[in-house]
Amino acid sequence: MTRYIPQMEPLVTEGDARAVNEYLASGGWLTEFTQTRLFEKSICQYTGARFCSIAPSGTLALFLALKACDIGRDDEVIVPDLTMAATATAVMLAGGKVVFADIDATTLCLDLDRAGNLISERTKAVIFVSLNGRSPQGLGEFVARCRRRGVKVIEDAAQSLGSFEAGRHLGTIGDCGCFSFSSQKIITTGQGGAAVTNDEQIHKKMSLLRDFGRLEGGSDHYLSIGWNLKFTDLQAAIGLSQMSRLAEIVDRKKSLYGLYRECLSGVKGIEIPMTDLTNVTPWFVDVLIDKDLKPPLMKHLHENGVGSRDFYPALHAEPAFATAGTFPVAEAVSGRGLWLPSSLRLEDDEVRRVCHLVLQFFAG
């Protein structure tokens, strides 16, 4: 029987299971300790960041970064209108005010010119989201311009482990960068996130804030108000196992995207976003089609045993974030965007099967 191909599913290997079993057999206390510190070190080594603080989720990593950058009540933070809700939610959790900006039609990321024009005396930070590992040329120059104006740049690089811009790993270009390790990401620990920085003072604040505001674990003296945003060594054992094969994961993600592009390029009605696979490790396989054709295509795929997923909505139009304004590019891309099966479990023949069904649909 031909298996149902979900849009996404995690890949957990025998090596991951062995790492967990070995850790459990070692008598560790499960909460964060040596394995978590080693996991943080491995992320620094791979990305080139000086410092790393692991958090329970990518959302909380963003929250931690925002608080370490002194975002507080009513501070304005510019956020792209097309992103996962966590980006805006983290700002609101920190007490800030979200200011949405439209996206660039080519990269599908924050339009840097629009964002620059929105900066005012009330702006405290900009969150740049490297959607599906992409980024525009000139990101470093944008960060420099923001710094000259006293504005922090926090990178939401949740989808971007293994992606680079001008030789620098995404997440290390701004003041802070945040990754996610949820079940659908490049590597997974079930849930989890990380905030990286090259700024020692920001790192010290994050270390303080993620552990109740105390200077060191085991102490009951508190320098500031903080939270329990610690990780577990059990999850870190999985993370270390997956980091050990990250090069293999990156290669496979790129080859999957390349195979889809090979099979679907030139098909009338399908647009594949520009993706430089030399520098970009795509999290998902994304395509753009006519918004009126998207529901029947998704139905056609589902009826033939293939899952797919809508793009994120334009957040300004969601009840939780309702904001006046016009965001034509975000609205258009949200309406047209579709994610196709993207799991590391996919075989090449399964990718071809998905593409055959897409081609069948457009052939009418």
FENRAWO-V657020 format. One line per field, one symbol per residue. ss: DSSP state (@ for helix, = for strand, . for the rest). phi: phi as a letter, one per 40 degrees, with the letter a starting at -180 (. if undefined). burial: # if it has 24 or more other C-alpha atoms within 12 Angstrom, else .. Layout:
BEGIN
ss->???
phi->???
burial->???
END
This chain:
BEGIN
ss->....=........@@@@@@@@@@@@.....=..@@@@@@@@@@@@@@...=====..@@@@@@@@@@@.......=====.=..@@@@@@@@@...=====.=......=.@@@@@@@....=======.@@@.....@@@@@@@@@@...=====.......==..==......=====............=====..@@@@@@@@@@.=..=.......=.....=...=@@@@@@@@@@@..@@@@@@@@@@@@@@@@@@@......=.............====..@@@@@@@@@@@@@..=..==...=@@@.@@@......@@@@@@@@@====.......@@@@@@@@@@@@@@@@.
phi->.cccbccaacbbccccccccccccccgccgccaccccccdcccccccgccbabcbcacdcccdccccccgcadgccbcbccbacddccccccccgcbcbcbcbccccgbdcccccccccbcccbabbcbccfgcaccgccccdccccccgbcbbccbdbbcgbbbfgbcdhbcccabbbbbccbcdbbbgbiaabbabccccccccccccbggbcacgcbbbcacabcbcbbccccccdcccccbccccdccdccccccdcccbcgcchbbbdcbcccbbbccbcbbbbdccccdccccccccbgbcaaccdccccccdcbdachbbccdcccccccaccdbcccccdcccccdcdcccccccg
burial->....########...#..##..#.......###.##########.###########################..####################.##########.######.###.##...###############.##.##..#....###############..################################..#############...........#.################.##..#############.##....#########.###########....#..##.##..#.###########....#.....#.##################.#.######.###.#...
END
